Amino acid sequence: MKQFLFFVALSMSMVPALSQNPDCKVLPDSLKGAYEGGCKGGKADGKGKATGADVYDGEFKNGLPDGKGKYTWSNGDTYEGNFKKGLKEGYGEFHKSKAHMDSVITGYWKKDIYKGKYEKPYMVHNVTTGISRVEVSQIGNADKTITVSVTMLAGGGNLGTRDNKTVVTMTDVQVIKGVFLYKSSSTISNKDVTIFRGVDFPFRARFYFGSASVDVEIFEAGEWEITVPIL
């Protein structure tokens, strides 16, 4: 019996880092109070739970929330997802508690700032030969448009005339996801510019420039520009 008790006591003494550890530091002031969990170098590390004015239950590194976990603020708001160096980073779900109602924000964070529902607001699915690169950028939020600008760099492409100028033109568009109300085309300097208006996002389409084409998907609403240089 004494031998059994000895082994129980020995086992308990070997796992202090996995139980309550008042000497293990949690760095955020809002979480200082009680800590239970892994410890390394005197700081919370690994799986643990810190309870102060707020509560965090999840992974720690160097005394900070780092990895997957759930953070609960004193006002009842919660965030469950990924952290890095104590800040929301990557995918997560934020619940804002209100009287008799709960609003949810799901998506991606970068250094504690919400970036949107998608990790990247757009994706270039495919580019055929003849296109040197594809540049996609958001130029505003006031409208729902996509402007496609195509420029001939040196020969090639499907040549046509518009406004008595030789240009590379968009010859077709195949909508894969979403809709647009109408489009208009014009020539600006050596660029063929087509503007799609009244776009319903997410929007994905394959844009054709003769034998060359590019498949682009844009997830978030706004004013977007796609620049396509043709070789």
C-alpha positions as CSV (number, residue, x, y, z in Angstrom):
1,M,0.0,0.0,0.0
2,K,2.8,2.4,0.9
3,Q,4.5,1.6,-2.4
4,F,1.3,2.4,-4.3
5,L,1.0,5.7,-2.5
6,F,4.6,6.5,-3.3
7,F,4.1,6.0,-7.0
8,V,0.9,8.2,-6.9
9,A,2.8,11.0,-5.2
10,L,5.6,10.7,-7.6
11,S,3.3,10.8,-10.6
12,M,1.6,13.9,-9.2
13,S,4.9,15.7,-8.7
14,M,6.0,15.1,-12.3
15,V,3.1,17.0,-13.8
16,P,3.0,20.4,-12.2
17,A,3.2,22.2,-15.6
18,L,-0.2,20.6,-16.5
19,S,-2.0,21.8,-13.3
20,Q,-2.5,25.1,-11.6
21,N,0.7,27.0,-11.9
22,P,0.8,30.4,-10.1
23,D,4.4,30.9,-11.0
24,C,3.8,30.6,-14.7
25,K,3.5,34.0,-16.3
26,V,0.7,35.0,-18.7
27,L,1.7,38.3,-20.3
28,P,-1.6,40.0,-21.4
29,D,-2.9,42.1,-18.4
30,S,-6.5,41.1,-19.2
31,L,-5.6,37.4,-18.6
32,K,-3.6,37.7,-15.4
33,G,-5.1,36.0,-12.5
34,A,-5.3,32.2,-12.5
35,Y,-3.5,29.9,-14.9
36,E,-3.7,26.2,-15.5
37,G,-1.7,24.4,-18.2
38,G,1.6,24.0,-19.8
39,C,4.6,26.0,-18.8
40,K,8.0,26.6,-20.3
41,G,10.7,28.9,-19.1
42,G,8.4,30.4,-16.6
43,K,5.8,31.4,-19.2
44,A,2.5,29.8,-20.3
45,D,3.3,27.5,-23.2
46,G,1.3,24.7,-24.8
47,K,-2.3,24.0,-23.9
48,G,-3.7,26.0,-21.1
49,K,-6.4,28.2,-19.6
50,A,-5.9,31.7,-18.2
51,T,-8.5,33.5,-16.2
52,G,-8.3,37.2,-15.4
53,A,-10.8,40.0,-16.4
54,D,-11.1,37.9,-19.6
55,V,-10.7,34.2,-20.2
56,Y,-8.6,32.4,-22.8
57,D,-8.6,28.6,-23.3
58,G,-6.3,27.3,-25.9
59,E,-2.7,27.2,-27.0
60,F,0.0,29.4,-25.6
61,K,3.6,30.3,-26.6
62,N,6.0,32.5,-24.6
63,G,3.1,33.6,-22.3
64,L,0.8,34.7,-25.2
65,P,-2.2,33.1,-26.9
66,D,-0.6,31.5,-30.0
67,G,-2.3,28.8,-32.0
68,K,-5.9,27.7,-31.7
69,G,-8.1,28.8,-28.8
70,K,-11.2,30.6,-27.5
71,Y,-11.0,34.1,-26.0
72,T,-14.0,35.4,-24.0
73,W,-14.1,39.0,-23.1
74,S,-15.7,40.3,-19.8
75,N,-18.6,41.8,-21.8
76,G,-19.5,38.3,-23.2
77,D,-18.0,38.7,-26.7
78,T,-16.0,35.6,-27.9
79,Y,-13.5,34.8,-30.6
80,E,-12.7,31.2,-31.5
81,G,-9.9,30.6,-34.0
82,N,-6.3,31.2,-34.6
83,F,-3.9,33.5,-32.7
84,K,-0.3,34.6,-33.2
85,K,1.7,36.4,-30.5
86,G,-1.5,37.3,-28.6
87,L,-3.4,38.7,-31.7
88,K,-6.1,37.2,-33.8
89,E,-4.4,35.8,-36.9
90,G,-5.9,33.6,-39.6
91,Y,-9.3,32.1,-39.7
92,G,-11.7,32.6,-36.8
93,E,-15.3,33.3,-35.6
94,F,-16.2,36.3,-33.6
95,H,-19.4,36.4,-31.6
96,K,-20.5,39.9,-30.5
97,S,-23.0,39.6,-27.6
98,K,-25.9,42.0,-27.5
99,A,-29.1,42.1,-25.6
100,H,-31.4,39.3,-26.8
101,M,-29.3,38.9,-30.0
102,D,-25.9,37.6,-31.1
103,S,-24.1,38.8,-34.2
104,V,-21.4,36.6,-35.8
105,I,-18.4,37.6,-38.0
106,T,-16.6,34.7,-39.7
107,G,-13.5,35.0,-41.8
108,Y,-9.8,36.0,-41.6
109,W,-7.8,38.3,-39.4
110,K,-4.4,39.8,-39.8
111,K,-2.7,41.3,-36.7
112,D,-6.0,41.6,-34.9
113,I,-7.7,43.3,-37.8
114,Y,-10.6,41.7,-39.7
115,K,-9.7,41.3,-43.4
116,G,-12.9,39.7,-44.7
117,K,-14.6,36.4,-45.3
118,Y,-11.9,35.1,-47.6
119,E,-8.1,34.7,-46.9
120,K,-7.5,36.4,-50.3
121,P,-10.3,38.6,-51.9
122,Y,-9.6,37.1,-55.3
123,M,-8.0,34.1,-57.0
124,V,-6.5,33.6,-60.5
125,H,-7.4,30.1,-61.4
126,N,-5.8,29.8,-64.8
127,V,-3.6,31.8,-67.2
128,T,-2.8,30.5,-70.7
129,T,0.4,31.1,-72.7
130,G,0.6,34.4,-74.3
131,I,-0.2,36.3,-71.1
132,S,2.8,37.5,-69.2
133,R,1.0,38.1,-65.9
134,V,-2.3,39.1,-64.4
135,E,-2.7,41.9,-62.0
136,V,-5.8,42.2,-59.8
137,S,-6.4,45.1,-57.5
138,Q,-9.3,46.7,-55.7
139,I,-9.6,50.4,-56.6
140,G,-12.7,51.3,-54.6
141,N,-15.8,50.3,-52.7
142,A,-18.5,52.7,-54.0
143,D,-19.6,50.6,-56.9
144,K,-19.8,47.0,-58.1
145,T,-17.6,46.9,-61.2
146,I,-14.8,45.0,-62.8
147,T,-12.6,46.8,-65.3
148,V,-10.5,44.6,-67.6
149,S,-7.6,46.4,-69.3
150,V,-5.6,44.5,-71.9
151,T,-2.4,45.8,-73.4
152,M,-0.3,44.4,-76.3
153,L,3.4,44.3,-75.2
154,A,5.0,43.0,-78.4
155,G,3.2,41.3,-81.3
156,G,0.8,38.4,-80.8
157,G,-2.6,38.4,-79.4
158,N,-5.8,38.9,-81.4
159,L,-5.5,42.2,-83.2
160,G,-8.5,44.3,-84.1
161,T,-9.3,47.9,-84.7
162,R,-11.2,50.3,-82.5
163,D,-11.4,54.0,-83.0
164,N,-9.0,53.6,-85.9
165,K,-6.3,52.2,-83.6
166,T,-4.8,48.7,-83.7
167,V,-5.3,47.1,-80.3
168,V,-5.6,43.8,-78.6
169,T,-9.3,43.2,-77.8
170,M,-11.3,41.1,-75.5
171,T,-13.0,38.6,-77.8
172,D,-15.3,36.8,-75.4
173,V,-16.2,36.3,-71.8
174,Q,-17.6,33.1,-70.2
175,V,-19.2,33.8,-66.8
176,I,-18.8,30.8,-64.5
177,K,-20.2,32.3,-61.3
178,G,-22.3,35.4,-60.6
179,V,-23.8,37.9,-63.1
180,F,-23.3,41.4,-64.4
181,L,-25.9,43.8,-65.8
182,Y,-24.0,45.2,-68.8
183,K,-20.6,46.0,-70.2
184,S,-19.0,48.7,-72.2
185,S,-15.7,48.9,-74.1
186,S,-13.4,51.7,-75.2
187,T,-9.8,52.3,-76.2
188,I,-7.5,54.3,-74.0
189,S,-4.1,54.9,-75.5
190,N,-2.8,51.4,-76.3
191,K,-5.3,49.7,-73.9
192,D,-8.6,48.0,-74.7
193,V,-10.8,48.6,-71.6
194,T,-13.9,46.7,-70.9
195,I,-16.0,47.7,-67.8
196,F,-18.5,45.2,-66.3
197,R,-21.2,47.0,-64.3
198,G,-23.8,45.8,-61.8
199,V,-21.6,42.8,-60.9
200,D,-23.1,40.3,-58.4
201,F,-20.2,39.0,-56.3
202,P,-18.6,36.4,-55.8
203,F,-17.9,36.6,-59.6
204,R,-15.8,34.3,-61.7
205,A,-15.3,34.4,-65.4
206,R,-12.9,33.4,-68.1
207,F,-11.9,36.3,-70.3
208,Y,-10.7,35.6,-73.8
209,F,-8.2,37.6,-75.9
210,G,-8.1,35.6,-79.1
211,S,-6.3,32.3,-78.3
212,A,-5.2,33.6,-74.9
213,S,-7.4,33.6,-71.8
214,V,-7.4,34.1,-68.0
215,D,-9.8,32.7,-65.4
216,V,-10.3,35.0,-62.5
217,E,-12.6,34.8,-59.4
218,I,-13.3,37.8,-57.2
219,F,-15.0,37.1,-53.8
220,E,-15.6,40.5,-52.3
221,A,-17.8,43.2,-53.7
222,G,-16.3,46.5,-54.8
223,E,-14.6,48.2,-57.7
224,W,-11.9,46.0,-59.2
225,E,-9.4,46.2,-62.0
226,I,-7.8,43.3,-63.9
227,T,-4.8,44.2,-66.0
228,V,-3.7,41.7,-68.7
229,P,-0.6,42.3,-70.8
230,I,-0.5,40.2,-74.0
231,L,2.8,39.1,-75.3
